Amino acid sequence: MEKDFNKEAKLYLKRVLLEEDITYGELSTKLQAAGFEYSMDSIRTKINRGRFDFAFVLQVCEVLNYKTVISKNHQS
């Protein structure tokens, strides 16, 4: 069975927003304050569809003070 990366990405960002107790509107305000122009509706659409680029994830991590780490999976 093929992995649904769009669904995983959507769930990842939704989980982050839930953990931070932040709404799409609040995220939009934070992103705009950092110079990224996204409306609340465009954020909602991006996340609910699970269709966004990695740059968007990095921007969200930036404004929410999340550290982005990419590491190699060391499985045998």
PyMOL Python script that loads the backbone (N, CA, C, O; Angstrom):
from pymol import cmd

cmd.read_pdbstr("""\
ATOM      1  N   MET A   1       0.839  -1.179   0.000  1.00  0.00           N
ATOM      2  CA  MET A   1       0.000   0.000   0.000  1.00  0.00           C
ATOM      3  C   MET A   1       0.888   1.248   0.000  1.00  0.00           C
ATOM      4  O   MET A   1       1.844   1.342   0.770  1.00  0.00           O
ATOM      5  N   GLU A   2       0.564   2.186  -0.858  1.00  0.00           N
ATOM      6  CA  GLU A   2       1.345   3.409  -0.989  1.00  0.00           C
ATOM      7  C   GLU A   2       1.057   4.368   0.163  1.00  0.00           C
ATOM      8  O   GLU A   2      -0.092   4.535   0.572  1.00  0.00           O
ATOM      9  N   LYS A   3       2.092   4.983   0.669  1.00  0.00           N
ATOM     10  CA  LYS A   3       1.994   5.929   1.769  1.00  0.00           C
ATOM     11  C   LYS A   3       1.385   7.237   1.257  1.00  0.00           C
ATOM     12  O   LYS A   3       1.777   7.726   0.197  1.00  0.00           O
ATOM     13  N   ASP A   4       0.440   7.803   1.994  1.00  0.00           N
ATOM     14  CA  ASP A   4      -0.203   9.063   1.620  1.00  0.00           C
ATOM     15  C   ASP A   4       0.520  10.214   2.316  1.00  0.00           C
ATOM     16  O   ASP A   4       0.183  10.574   3.444  1.00  0.00           O
ATOM     17  N   PHE A   5       1.517  10.790   1.638  1.00  0.00           N
ATOM     18  CA  PHE A   5       2.325  11.843   2.232  1.00  0.00           C
ATOM     19  C   PHE A   5       1.543  13.130   2.438  1.00  0.00           C
ATOM     20  O   PHE A   5       1.816  13.867   3.385  1.00  0.00           O
ATOM     21  N   ASN A   6       0.575  13.419   1.572  1.00  0.00           N
ATOM     22  CA  ASN A   6      -0.248  14.613   1.771  1.00  0.00           C
ATOM     23  C   ASN A   6      -1.033  14.514   3.071  1.00  0.00           C
ATOM     24  O   ASN A   6      -1.142  15.488   3.816  1.00  0.00           O
ATOM     25  N   LYS A   7      -1.578  13.335   3.336  1.00  0.00           N
ATOM     26  CA  LYS A   7      -2.337  13.132   4.570  1.00  0.00           C
ATOM     27  C   LYS A   7      -1.419  13.256   5.783  1.00  0.00           C
ATOM     28  O   LYS A   7      -1.792  13.874   6.780  1.00  0.00           O
ATOM     29  N   GLU A   8      -0.233  12.679   5.706  1.00  0.00           N
ATOM     30  CA  GLU A   8       0.716  12.774   6.814  1.00  0.00           C
ATOM     31  C   GLU A   8       1.122  14.212   7.082  1.00  0.00           C
ATOM     32  O   GLU A   8       1.219  14.632   8.236  1.00  0.00           O
ATOM     33  N   ALA A   9       1.360  14.969   6.015  1.00  0.00           N
ATOM     34  CA  ALA A   9       1.747  16.371   6.160  1.00  0.00           C
ATOM     35  C   ALA A   9       0.625  17.171   6.810  1.00  0.00           C
ATOM     36  O   ALA A   9       0.870  17.991   7.695  1.00  0.00           O
ATOM     37  N   LYS A  10      -0.605  16.931   6.368  1.00  0.00           N
ATOM     38  CA  LYS A  10      -1.765  17.614   6.935  1.00  0.00           C
ATOM     39  C   LYS A  10      -1.888  17.299   8.422  1.00  0.00           C
ATOM     40  O   LYS A  10      -2.073  18.205   9.235  1.00  0.00           O
ATOM     41  N   LEU A  11      -1.789  16.041   8.776  1.00  0.00           N
ATOM     42  CA  LEU A  11      -1.921  15.644  10.174  1.00  0.00           C
ATOM     43  C   LEU A  11      -0.794  16.209  11.029  1.00  0.00           C
ATOM     44  O   LEU A  11      -1.011  16.571  12.185  1.00  0.00           O
ATOM     45  N   TYR A  12       0.404  16.284  10.469  1.00  0.00           N
ATOM     46  CA  TYR A  12       1.543  16.838  11.191  1.00  0.00           C
ATOM     47  C   TYR A  12       1.279  18.294  11.570  1.00  0.00           C
ATOM     48  O   TYR A  12       1.429  18.675  12.731  1.00  0.00           O
ATOM     49  N   LEU A  13       0.881  19.111  10.579  1.00  0.00           N
ATOM     50  CA  LEU A  13       0.649  20.526  10.879  1.00  0.00           C
ATOM     51  C   LEU A  13      -0.563  20.725  11.780  1.00  0.00           C
ATOM     52  O   LEU A  13      -0.548  21.599  12.647  1.00  0.00           O
ATOM     53  N   LYS A  14      -1.604  19.936  11.591  1.00  0.00           N
ATOM     54  CA  LYS A  14      -2.771  20.052  12.475  1.00  0.00           C
ATOM     55  C   LYS A  14      -2.398  19.716  13.916  1.00  0.00           C
ATOM     56  O   LYS A  14      -2.879  20.355  14.851  1.00  0.00           O
ATOM     57  N   ARG A  15      -1.543  18.717  14.090  1.00  0.00           N
ATOM     58  CA  ARG A  15      -1.082  18.328  15.424  1.00  0.00           C
ATOM     59  C   ARG A  15      -0.293  19.468  16.070  1.00  0.00           C
ATOM     60  O   ARG A  15      -0.472  19.765  17.251  1.00  0.00           O
ATOM     61  N   VAL A  16       0.573  20.096  15.293  1.00  0.00           N
ATOM     62  CA  VAL A  16       1.358  21.225  15.802  1.00  0.00           C
ATOM     63  C   VAL A  16       0.433  22.352  16.246  1.00  0.00           C
ATOM     64  O   VAL A  16       0.618  22.923  17.321  1.00  0.00           O
ATOM     65  N   LEU A  17      -0.560  22.672  15.425  1.00  0.00           N
ATOM     66  CA  LEU A  17      -1.485  23.750  15.776  1.00  0.00           C
ATOM     67  C   LEU A  17      -2.291  23.409  17.025  1.00  0.00           C
ATOM     68  O   LEU A  17      -2.535  24.278  17.862  1.00  0.00           O
ATOM     69  N   LEU A  18      -2.702  22.158  17.156  1.00  0.00           N
ATOM     70  CA  LEU A  18      -3.424  21.735  18.356  1.00  0.00           C
ATOM     71  C   LEU A  18      -2.545  21.823  19.601  1.00  0.00           C
ATOM     72  O   LEU A  18      -2.983  22.303  20.646  1.00  0.00           O
ATOM     73  N   GLU A  19      -1.312  21.358  19.483  1.00  0.00           N
ATOM     74  CA  GLU A  19      -0.391  21.400  20.623  1.00  0.00           C
ATOM     75  C   GLU A  19      -0.112  22.830  21.057  1.00  0.00           C
ATOM     76  O   GLU A  19       0.048  23.105  22.246  1.00  0.00           O
ATOM     77  N   GLU A  20      -0.054  23.731  20.099  1.00  0.00           N
ATOM     78  CA  GLU A  20       0.219  25.138  20.395  1.00  0.00           C
ATOM     79  C   GLU A  20      -1.060  25.912  20.723  1.00  0.00           C
ATOM     80  O   GLU A  20      -1.002  27.077  21.116  1.00  0.00           O
ATOM     81  N   ASP A  21      -2.201  25.265  20.562  1.00  0.00           N
ATOM     82  CA  ASP A  21      -3.505  25.899  20.790  1.00  0.00           C
ATOM     83  C   ASP A  21      -3.621  27.195  19.984  1.00  0.00           C
ATOM     84  O   ASP A  21      -3.944  28.259  20.513  1.00  0.00           O
ATOM     85  N   ILE A  22      -3.343  27.063  18.678  1.00  0.00           N
ATOM     86  CA  ILE A  22      -3.350  28.220  17.787  1.00  0.00           C
ATOM     87  C   ILE A  22      -4.326  27.982  16.638  1.00  0.00           C
ATOM     88  O   ILE A  22      -4.404  26.881  16.092  1.00  0.00           O
ATOM     89  N   THR A  23      -5.059  29.017  16.282  1.00  0.00           N
ATOM     90  CA  THR A  23      -6.038  28.926  15.200  1.00  0.00           C
ATOM     91  C   THR A  23      -5.381  29.296  13.877  1.00  0.00           C
ATOM     92  O   THR A  23      -4.260  29.804  13.848  1.00  0.00           O
ATOM     93  N   TYR A  24      -6.094  29.035  12.781  1.00  0.00           N
ATOM     94  CA  TYR A  24      -5.598  29.437  11.470  1.00  0.00           C
ATOM     95  C   TYR A  24      -5.439  30.956  11.408  1.00  0.00           C
ATOM     96  O   TYR A  24      -4.487  31.457  10.810  1.00  0.00           O
ATOM     97  N   GLY A  25      -6.359  31.678  12.016  1.00  0.00           N
ATOM     98  CA  GLY A  25      -6.280  33.140  12.031  1.00  0.00           C
ATOM     99  C   GLY A  25      -5.054  33.620  12.784  1.00  0.00           C
ATOM    100  O   GLY A  25      -4.367  34.536  12.332  1.00  0.00           O
ATOM    101  N   GLU A  26      -4.772  33.014  13.923  1.00  0.00           N
ATOM    102  CA  GLU A  26      -3.586  33.393  14.694  1.00  0.00           C
ATOM    103  C   GLU A  26      -2.308  33.041  13.936  1.00  0.00           C
ATOM    104  O   GLU A  26      -1.336  33.795  13.959  1.00  0.00           O
ATOM    105  N   LEU A  27      -2.318  31.898  13.270  1.00  0.00           N
ATOM    106  CA  LEU A  27      -1.156  31.510  12.474  1.00  0.00           C
ATOM    107  C   LEU A  27      -0.956  32.509  11.339  1.00  0.00           C
ATOM    108  O   LEU A  27       0.176  32.900  11.053  1.00  0.00           O
ATOM    109  N   SER A  28      -2.033  32.921  10.695  1.00  0.00           N
ATOM    110  CA  SER A  28      -1.952  33.905   9.620  1.00  0.00           C
ATOM    111  C   SER A  28      -1.328  35.202  10.129  1.00  0.00           C
ATOM    112  O   SER A  28      -0.472  35.784   9.463  1.00  0.00           O
ATOM    113  N   THR A  29      -1.748  35.649  11.291  1.00  0.00           N
ATOM    114  CA  THR A  29      -1.207  36.880  11.885  1.00  0.00           C
ATOM    115  C   THR A  29       0.288  36.746  12.144  1.00  0.00           C
ATOM    116  O   THR A  29       1.057  37.660  11.847  1.00  0.00           O
ATOM    117  N   LYS A  30       0.698  35.614  12.696  1.00  0.00           N
ATOM    118  CA  LYS A  30       2.119  35.376  12.973  1.00  0.00           C
ATOM    119  C   LYS A  30       2.942  35.324  11.686  1.00  0.00           C
ATOM    120  O   LYS A  30       4.032  35.892  11.609  1.00  0.00           O
ATOM    121  N   LEU A  31       2.410  34.642  10.688  1.00  0.00           N
ATOM    122  CA  LEU A  31       3.116  34.548   9.413  1.00  0.00           C
ATOM    123  C   LEU A  31       3.240  35.926   8.752  1.00  0.00           C
ATOM    124  O   LEU A  31       4.295  36.271   8.221  1.00  0.00           O
ATOM    125  N   GLN A  32       2.163  36.704   8.788  1.00  0.00           N
ATOM    126  CA  GLN A  32       2.192  38.037   8.189  1.00  0.00           C
ATOM    127  C   GLN A  32       3.166  38.944   8.925  1.00  0.00           C
ATOM    128  O   GLN A  32       3.860  39.744   8.298  1.00  0.00           O
ATOM    129  N   ALA A  33       3.228  38.831  10.247  1.00  0.00           N
ATOM    130  CA  ALA A  33       4.163  39.643  11.032  1.00  0.00           C
ATOM    131  C   ALA A  33       5.617  39.312  10.665  1.00  0.00           C
ATOM    132  O   ALA A  33       6.504  40.156  10.796  1.00  0.00           O
ATOM    133  N   ALA A  34       5.850  38.080  10.208  1.00  0.00           N
ATOM    134  CA  ALA A  34       7.193  37.655   9.808  1.00  0.00           C
ATOM    135  C   ALA A  34       7.468  37.938   8.327  1.00  0.00           C
ATOM    136  O   ALA A  34       8.547  37.630   7.822  1.00  0.00           O
ATOM    137  N   GLY A  35       6.486  38.525   7.638  1.00  0.00           N
ATOM    138  CA  GLY A  35       6.673  38.884   6.237  1.00  0.00           C
ATOM    139  C   GLY A  35       6.173  37.872   5.232  1.00  0.00           C
ATOM    140  O   GLY A  35       6.440  38.003   4.038  1.00  0.00           O
ATOM    141  N   PHE A  36       5.445  36.857   5.699  1.00  0.00           N
ATOM    142  CA  PHE A  36       4.883  35.840   4.804  1.00  0.00           C
ATOM    143  C   PHE A  36       3.402  36.143   4.616  1.00  0.00           C
ATOM    144  O   PHE A  36       2.649  36.192   5.588  1.00  0.00           O
ATOM    145  N   GLU A  37       2.989  36.344   3.398  1.00  0.00           N
ATOM    146  CA  GLU A  37       1.623  36.777   3.115  1.00  0.00           C
ATOM    147  C   GLU A  37       0.674  35.610   2.849  1.00  0.00           C
ATOM    148  O   GLU A  37       0.547  35.147   1.716  1.00  0.00           O
ATOM    149  N   TYR A  38       0.021  35.149   3.889  1.00  0.00           N
ATOM    150  CA  TYR A  38      -0.992  34.101   3.772  1.00  0.00           C
ATOM    151  C   TYR A  38      -2.242  34.555   4.513  1.00  0.00           C
ATOM    152  O   TYR A  38      -2.164  35.002   5.657  1.00  0.00           O
ATOM    153  N   SER A  39      -3.383  34.439   3.867  1.00  0.00           N
ATOM    154  CA  SER A  39      -4.642  34.742   4.546  1.00  0.00           C
ATOM    155  C   SER A  39      -5.058  33.530   5.377  1.00  0.00           C
ATOM    156  O   SER A  39      -4.562  32.422   5.174  1.00  0.00           O
ATOM    157  N   MET A  40      -5.959  33.756   6.297  1.00  0.00           N
ATOM    158  CA  MET A  40      -6.470  32.656   7.110  1.00  0.00           C
ATOM    159  C   MET A  40      -7.096  31.582   6.219  1.00  0.00           C
ATOM    160  O   MET A  40      -6.902  30.388   6.445  1.00  0.00           O
ATOM    161  N   ASP A  41      -7.842  32.014   5.213  1.00  0.00           N
ATOM    162  CA  ASP A  41      -8.501  31.049   4.318  1.00  0.00           C
ATOM    163  C   ASP A  41      -7.495  30.246   3.499  1.00  0.00           C
ATOM    164  O   ASP A  41      -7.688  29.049   3.284  1.00  0.00           O
ATOM    165  N   SER A  42      -6.415  30.897   3.037  1.00  0.00           N
ATOM    166  CA  SER A  42      -5.434  30.149   2.249  1.00  0.00           C
ATOM    167  C   SER A  42      -4.698  29.137   3.123  1.00  0.00           C
ATOM    168  O   SER A  42      -4.363  28.047   2.661  1.00  0.00           O
ATOM    169  N   ILE A  43      -4.447  29.490   4.373  1.00  0.00           N
ATOM    170  CA  ILE A  43      -3.807  28.553   5.306  1.00  0.00           C
ATOM    171  C   ILE A  43      -4.721  27.371   5.570  1.00  0.00           C
ATOM    172  O   ILE A  43      -4.284  26.221   5.530  1.00  0.00           O
ATOM    173  N   ARG A  44      -5.978  27.648   5.838  1.00  0.00           N
ATOM    174  CA  ARG A  44      -6.948  26.578   6.092  1.00  0.00           C
ATOM    175  C   ARG A  44      -7.017  25.632   4.897  1.00  0.00           C
ATOM    176  O   ARG A  44      -7.006  24.413   5.066  1.00  0.00           O
ATOM    177  N   THR A  45      -7.089  26.188   3.700  1.00  0.00           N
ATOM    178  CA  THR A  45      -7.179  25.374   2.488  1.00  0.00           C
ATOM    179  C   THR A  45      -5.929  24.531   2.300  1.00  0.00           C
ATOM    180  O   THR A  45      -6.020  23.335   2.024  1.00  0.00           O
ATOM    181  N   LYS A  46      -4.760  25.151   2.449  1.00  0.00           N
ATOM    182  CA  LYS A  46      -3.494  24.421   2.291  1.00  0.00           C
ATOM    183  C   LYS A  46      -3.428  23.230   3.241  1.00  0.00           C
ATOM    184  O   LYS A  46      -3.140  22.106   2.830  1.00  0.00           O
ATOM    185  N   ILE A  47      -3.699  23.496   4.516  1.00  0.00           N
ATOM    186  CA  ILE A  47      -3.552  22.451   5.527  1.00  0.00           C
ATOM    187  C   ILE A  47      -4.619  21.375   5.361  1.00  0.00           C
ATOM    188  O   ILE A  47      -4.305  20.187   5.428  1.00  0.00           O
ATOM    189  N   ASN A  48      -5.864  21.764   5.146  1.00  0.00           N
ATOM    190  CA  ASN A  48      -6.928  20.770   5.028  1.00  0.00           C
ATOM    191  C   ASN A  48      -6.759  19.878   3.803  1.00  0.00           C
ATOM    192  O   ASN A  48      -7.163  18.716   3.828  1.00  0.00           O
ATOM    193  N   ARG A  49      -6.176  20.400   2.745  1.00  0.00           N
ATOM    194  CA  ARG A  49      -5.920  19.587   1.552  1.00  0.00           C
ATOM    195  C   ARG A  49      -4.634  18.783   1.686  1.00  0.00           C
ATOM    196  O   ARG A  49      -4.434  17.785   0.993  1.00  0.00           O
ATOM    197  N   GLY A  50      -3.762  19.233   2.593  1.00  0.00           N
ATOM    198  CA  GLY A  50      -2.470  18.570   2.727  1.00  0.00           C
ATOM    199  C   GLY A  50      -1.578  18.835   1.541  1.00  0.00           C
ATOM    200  O   GLY A  50      -0.679  18.046   1.250  1.00  0.00           O
ATOM    201  N   ARG A  51      -1.813  19.933   0.852  1.00  0.00           N
ATOM    202  CA  ARG A  51      -1.070  20.272  -0.370  1.00  0.00           C
ATOM    203  C   ARG A  51      -0.343  21.594  -0.152  1.00  0.00           C
ATOM    204  O   ARG A  51      -0.899  22.668  -0.381  1.00  0.00           O
ATOM    205  N   PHE A  52       0.883  21.502   0.286  1.00  0.00           N
ATOM    206  CA  PHE A  52       1.705  22.692   0.483  1.00  0.00           C
ATOM    207  C   PHE A  52       3.160  22.294   0.323  1.00  0.00           C
ATOM    208  O   PHE A  52       3.514  21.119   0.428  1.00  0.00           O
ATOM    209  N   ASP A  53       3.991  23.279   0.068  1.00  0.00           N
ATOM    210  CA  ASP A  53       5.398  22.970  -0.143  1.00  0.00           C
ATOM    211  C   ASP A  53       6.161  22.981   1.184  1.00  0.00           C
ATOM    212  O   ASP A  53       5.662  23.440   2.212  1.00  0.00           O
ATOM    213  N   PHE A  54       7.369  22.465   1.124  1.00  0.00           N
ATOM    214  CA  PHE A  54       8.186  22.367   2.323  1.00  0.00           C
ATOM    215  C   PHE A  54       8.523  23.750   2.867  1.00  0.00           C
ATOM    216  O   PHE A  54       8.690  23.914   4.076  1.00  0.00           O
ATOM    217  N   ALA A  55       8.625  24.739   1.997  1.00  0.00           N
ATOM    218  CA  ALA A  55       8.899  26.110   2.432  1.00  0.00           C
ATOM    219  C   ALA A  55       7.809  26.582   3.397  1.00  0.00           C
ATOM    220  O   ALA A  55       8.108  27.252   4.386  1.00  0.00           O
ATOM    221  N   PHE A  56       6.554  26.240   3.120  1.00  0.00           N
ATOM    222  CA  PHE A  56       5.458  26.625   4.012  1.00  0.00           C
ATOM    223  C   PHE A  56       5.647  25.995   5.387  1.00  0.00           C
ATOM    224  O   PHE A  56       5.445  26.659   6.403  1.00  0.00           O
ATOM    225  N   VAL A  57       6.031  24.727   5.431  1.00  0.00           N
ATOM    226  CA  VAL A  57       6.270  24.047   6.708  1.00  0.00           C
ATOM    227  C   VAL A  57       7.391  24.762   7.463  1.00  0.00           C
ATOM    228  O   VAL A  57       7.279  24.998   8.666  1.00  0.00           O
ATOM    229  N   LEU A  58       8.471  25.108   6.759  1.00  0.00           N
ATOM    230  CA  LEU A  58       9.572  25.814   7.402  1.00  0.00           C
ATOM    231  C   LEU A  58       9.138  27.173   7.937  1.00  0.00           C
ATOM    232  O   LEU A  58       9.583  27.588   9.007  1.00  0.00           O
ATOM    233  N   GLN A  59       8.279  27.864   7.208  1.00  0.00           N
ATOM    234  CA  GLN A  59       7.776  29.160   7.655  1.00  0.00           C
ATOM    235  C   GLN A  59       6.921  29.008   8.917  1.00  0.00           C
ATOM    236  O   GLN A  59       7.044  29.795   9.855  1.00  0.00           O
ATOM    237  N   VAL A  60       6.063  28.001   8.932  1.00  0.00           N
ATOM    238  CA  VAL A  60       5.238  27.744  10.114  1.00  0.00           C
ATOM    239  C   VAL A  60       6.131  27.407  11.304  1.00  0.00           C
ATOM    240  O   VAL A  60       5.933  27.929  12.401  1.00  0.00           O
ATOM    241  N   CYS A  61       7.098  26.545  11.089  1.00  0.00           N
ATOM    242  CA  CYS A  61       8.033  26.189  12.168  1.00  0.00           C
ATOM    243  C   CYS A  61       8.765  27.424  12.680  1.00  0.00           C
ATOM    244  O   CYS A  61       8.964  27.577  13.886  1.00  0.00           O
ATOM    245  N   GLU A  62       9.156  28.287  11.784  1.00  0.00           N
ATOM    246  CA  GLU A  62       9.871  29.509  12.147  1.00  0.00           C
ATOM    247  C   GLU A  62       9.039  30.388  13.082  1.00  0.00           C
ATOM    248  O   GLU A  62       9.518  30.812  14.134  1.00  0.00           O
ATOM    249  N   VAL A  63       7.791  30.659  12.692  1.00  0.00           N
ATOM    250  CA  VAL A  63       6.971  31.586  13.491  1.00  0.00           C
ATOM    251  C   VAL A  63       6.482  30.960  14.793  1.00  0.00           C
ATOM    252  O   VAL A  63       6.128  31.677  15.728  1.00  0.00           O
ATOM    253  N   LEU A  64       6.460  29.629  14.862  1.00  0.00           N
ATOM    254  CA  LEU A  64       6.026  28.954  16.096  1.00  0.00           C
ATOM    255  C   LEU A  64       7.211  28.496  16.941  1.00  0.00           C
ATOM    256  O   LEU A  64       7.040  27.809  17.948  1.00  0.00           O
ATOM    257  N   ASN A  65       8.414  28.885  16.519  1.00  0.00           N
ATOM    258  CA  ASN A  65       9.644  28.556  17.246  1.00  0.00           C
ATOM    259  C   ASN A  65       9.894  27.050  17.365  1.00  0.00           C
ATOM    260  O   ASN A  65      10.331  26.559  18.405  1.00  0.00           O
ATOM    261  N   TYR A  66       9.610  26.338  16.287  1.00  0.00           N
ATOM    262  CA  TYR A  66       9.906  24.912  16.233  1.00  0.00           C
ATOM    263  C   TYR A  66      11.239  24.726  15.548  1.00  0.00           C
ATOM    264  O   TYR A  66      11.546  25.425  14.582  1.00  0.00           O
ATOM    265  N   LYS A  67      12.022  23.808  16.026  1.00  0.00           N
ATOM    266  CA  LYS A  67      13.289  23.461  15.403  1.00  0.00           C
ATOM    267  C   LYS A  67      13.000  22.388  14.356  1.00  0.00           C
ATOM    268  O   LYS A  67      12.336  21.392  14.644  1.00  0.00           O
ATOM    269  N   THR A  68      13.495  22.596  13.162  1.00  0.00           N
ATOM    270  CA  THR A  68      13.311  21.626  12.090  1.00  0.00           C
ATOM    271  C   THR A  68      14.569  20.782  11.987  1.00  0.00           C
ATOM    272  O   THR A  68      15.659  21.301  11.750  1.00  0.00           O
ATOM    273  N   VAL A  69      14.409  19.477  12.167  1.00  0.00           N
ATOM    274  CA  VAL A  69      15.547  18.573  12.127  1.00  0.00           C
ATOM    275  C   VAL A  69      15.274  17.486  11.097  1.00  0.00           C
ATOM    276  O   VAL A  69      14.216  16.857  11.094  1.00  0.00           O
ATOM    277  N   ILE A  70      16.233  17.287  10.243  1.00  0.00           N
ATOM    278  CA  ILE A  70      16.145  16.186   9.279  1.00  0.00           C
ATOM    279  C   ILE A  70      17.312  15.267   9.591  1.00  0.00           C
ATOM    280  O   ILE A  70      18.472  15.678   9.572  1.00  0.00           O
ATOM    281  N   SER A  71      16.991  14.037   9.874  1.00  0.00           N
ATOM    282  CA  SER A  71      18.057  13.093  10.198  1.00  0.00           C
ATOM    283  C   SER A  71      17.818  11.793   9.439  1.00  0.00           C
ATOM    284  O   SER A  71      16.692  11.446   9.081  1.00  0.00           O
ATOM    285  N   LYS A  72      18.894  11.107   9.216  1.00  0.00           N
ATOM    286  CA  LYS A  72      18.818   9.842   8.503  1.00  0.00           C
ATOM    287  C   LYS A  72      18.268   8.771   9.434  1.00  0.00           C
ATOM    288  O   LYS A  72      18.652   8.679  10.600  1.00  0.00           O
ATOM    289  N   ASN A  73      17.365   7.967   8.895  1.00  0.00           N
ATOM    290  CA  ASN A  73      16.787   6.859   9.639  1.00  0.00           C
ATOM    291  C   ASN A  73      17.793   5.720   9.661  1.00  0.00           C
ATOM    292  O   ASN A  73      18.134   5.186   8.605  1.00  0.00           O
ATOM    293  N   HIS A  74      18.265   5.345  10.809  1.00  0.00           N
ATOM    294  CA  HIS A  74      19.297   4.310  10.934  1.00  0.00           C
ATOM    295  C   HIS A  74      18.676   2.962  11.282  1.00  0.00           C
ATOM    296  O   HIS A  74      18.774   2.489  12.415  1.00  0.00           O
ATOM    297  N   GLN A  75      18.046   2.363  10.303  1.00  0.00           N
ATOM    298  CA  GLN A  75      17.450   1.041  10.503  1.00  0.00           C
ATOM    299  C   GLN A  75      18.350  -0.002   9.864  1.00  0.00           C
ATOM    300  O   GLN A  75      19.019   0.264   8.866  1.00  0.00           O
ATOM    301  N   SER A  76      18.357  -1.172  10.440  1.00  0.00           N
ATOM    302  CA  SER A  76      19.176  -2.268   9.896  1.00  0.00           C
ATOM    303  C   SER A  76      18.495  -2.940   8.740  1.00  0.00           C
ATOM    304  O   SER A  76      19.041  -3.881   8.164  1.00  0.00           O
TER     305      SER A  76
END
""", "prot")
cmd.dss("prot")
cmd.show_as("cartoon", "prot")
cmd.util.cbc("prot")
cmd.orient("prot")
